[in-house]
Each structure stands twice: as C-alpha cells, then as structure tokens.
Amino acid sequence: MFTGIIQATARVQKNDKQKDGGSRLSTAKPLGWRVKKGESIAVNGVCLTTVSVGSAGSALAFVYMPETALRSTIESLKVGEIVNLEQAMQLGDRLNGHMVQGHVDTVGTISALKKDGNSYALKITPREVGVLRWIVEKGSVAVDGISLTVVMVAKRWFMVKIIPHTWQETNLYTKKAGDRVNIEADILAKYIEKLYANKK
C-alpha cells in the first residue's frame, strides 16, 4: 500500500525482456534509501517487487509480468527516463495523499498541458474510458503514482492541477502533451460500486 506522495525520482538504467517471458527494470537507487530484497516499491505508480539492491547510488532491480506491461507504461520506459519512486507505507505513517495500491487501471494520454497561474493543468484521456466512472470531481486519482485532486471530469477525459512543489519534485516537469501516464482510480470507488451492484 502506498500514499501517492512521491519520495524520490530516479533514472531508468535498464529495461529488458527476459528469456522466461517477463521483463527486468533497473533504476538508480536514491541516496539514503534503505531497501531490502523483496520489498515493494511503486515505480511510476506500478507496484513492483525489488529483486536486487545495490549500494548507495547504484541500482534497484525489479521484474514485471506481461500483464503489468499491458496495463501500464512500464514496458515503454527508456534508459535515462525519469521515474517516480515511493516505498510502501508503514503502519503509523501519516496518510498525506490517499490509499494507492500500485495496481494500475489503465494508461492515459496527456491531451493538454498548460500553465494556469502558479499551477499546471493536465487534461488526461484514459485508454479505457470506463475508468472515468470511478473518478469524481474533488476526488483523488493516482497519475504515474502521484496522488492528485481531480478538478473536472468529462465524458472522455479528466483534469488535474499541479502545484509548483509537485511539479518540481516528481517527473511531471518532463511531461508534454501526447505523453502517456499510468492511472489508478481510488479503490474506495471500486468497492462501493461492487457492494451496490451486489445489492440489486
């Protein structure tokens, strides 16, 4: 479980297919991070298991399945690209964002990006439009693992606004219109929908 508050960014070092059909992703290890093999880390909002850990400043390595590649942008990450990283939350931590599982629902395309006062407005069009039923105005959504507040929802897109701190401390400052991002809707909306459907 994560909070959507990005703790560090890092550059991709490798992203290769393996002989067993899976893939292996390596990123730089943030300075000062204590990570053990087997720990869960969200990489651009995708919950991945750490399979090897280097010393300070060296690599973190993860493997991912074809299903993960289909659901997210993880397979398209290129060497040198900047990704968002968050370690799993601990009991007793402040929940500054919202409950994020790291289970990406779909990929979205940034259809518009513009500066709006001291913030940035991102209009995002999901690949699977059905995900919009779980996204509500003033609710929460995770975009590339970042917990964001939704400011508008339409039939085929939604909009979020980014404060300067989030813009600078995540990989969002590298994004432009046409880029793809991972989208995870609020898990509470999914549970409510399922409970309501079962009562019919």
Secondary structure, 3 states (H helix, E strand, C coil): CECCCCCEEEEEEEEEECCCCCEEEEEECCCCCCCCCCCEEEECCEEEEEEEECCCCCEEEEEECHHHHHHCCHHHCCCCCEEEEEECCCCCCCCCCCCECCCCCEEEEEEEEEEECCEEEEEEEECCHHHHHHCCCCCEEEECCEEEEEEEECCCCEEEEECHHHHHHCHHHHCCCCCEEEEEECHHHHHHHHHHHHCC
